[in-house]
């Protein structure tokens, strides 16, 4: 039996989000598929249609290695980095929503693992929000772009 959540999008209608949608660390819906369409649900509850499947339509300048270097810098040179803390050794996934001009609208993290640290969540979310002008389009003409950034936290 499917369970549905409802969100008001205008005074004239609602849309349904399936229970098996991807949720962020705050428990809010992030991505879901309805039929042959995929939607990104913004923090304010509005949704935007994105390509299905999620394709690589934008890229960090310098590619994957450059992004990894940027993320490592955020992690290892963060103000509270403590090398004596135990290693976590897991992957985290962050979603970045861009508009057509590659302005960063929001950065959200998929639901975290039980042992994850909120400190690291903030480092990466804040750092990715500051990555404006560090991205370029691979596919032109989209109204919205979504980048999935996976990072291994040690």
N, C-alpha and C positions, 0 to 999 in steps of 0.2 A: 504494500500500500504506500503510495507516495504522499509525502507531507509537503505542503507549499507554504511559503511566506509571501505576504503581500506588501507592496510598497506603492504609495500614492505618487504618480508622476504628473498628474494634472488634476484639475477639478472634475474632469470627465472620465477618468479611467484608472485602472490599476494594471500591473503586470505581475506575473507569477515567477518566483525563483524556486527551482527545484531544490529539494533537500540536499542532493549530492553536488551542489555548486561548490566551487572553491571559495574558502573564506579567508579573511585576513586575520592578523593577530588580535584585533579587537572583536572578532566574531561577526563582522559584517561581510555580506556577500561581496566577492571580488570578480569572479568570472563564472559564467554559466552558458550552457548551450541549450537552445530551444529550436528543435527541428533542424534545419540546415543553417541556422544563424548562431553566431557566438556574440555574447555581450560582455562588456566590461562595466561593472557597476561602480560609479564614482562614490567617494566618501559621503557625499550629500544624498545618495540614494538614486540619483538619475543614472540612466544607463546609456551607453554608446555602443553602436554596432561595430564590431571589428571583424577582420577576415577570419574565416574558418578554413583550415586550421591556422593557428597563430603562426605566422611566418616571420622570417627575419627580414623586416622591411626597413629597419634603421640599424645603424651600427655605431659603436663607440669609435671615435677617431683613433686610428692606430690599431684597431682590431682588438681581439680577445686578450692578447698579452698586455696591451696598454691598459685595458680595463682592469685586469688582474693586478697590475702594478699600482694603479690608482686606488683600488680597494685595499691592497696590502699597506699602502701608505696611510690610509685612514685608520686601519687596525693597529699597526705596530707603532705609529707615532701619535695615536690618540692621547688625550691628556691624562687618562686614567689607566693606560695600558700597564699591566703588571705581569711580567714574564714568569712570576712564581705561581700564578693561578694555574689550575689544572687545565689540560688540553680538552677541548670539546670534540674536535674532529668530526664535524658533520657539515652537510651542505644546507645553505639557506637560500630561499628564492625570494627575489624582490621584483615587483612589477612597477614599471614606470609608464605613466600615461602622458603622451605628448600631443599637442595640437598640430595642425598642419604646418605651422612655422617652427616646429620642434621646441616650443616653450614647454617646460615641464609643468604639467597640471598637478600631478600628485605622484608620490612614491609610496607603495604599500608592500608589506611583507605578507607572504602566505602564512597561514597558521603555523605558529612555532612549535618546536618540539618541547616536551615538558621540562627538559633540563637547560633550555636556552636562556641566555642572559638578556634582560631588557637593555642593559648598558650597550651591548653590541648592536642590538636592534637600532638604537638611536644613532650610533656612530654611522652605520651604513645608510640608513634612511636619510639622515641629514646630509651626508656626503653625496649621495646620489641626487638629492634635490639641488645641490650646488654644482652639479655637472652640466649646467646649461652651456651651450656652445661647444660641448665636447662630443657631439653626436652628428651624424650625417645620414641622409636618406639613401636607401638603396632602391626603393620603389617610390616613385613620385605619385602625387595626385590623391592621396588619402586625406580624409578629414581628421582622422585620429590615428596615432601610432602607439603601439604598446611594445615595450621591450621587457623581456624576461632576463634578469640578471641572477645567475646562480653563483654563489660564493662559498667556498669551503672555509669554515671558521675553525681555527686550530686551538 
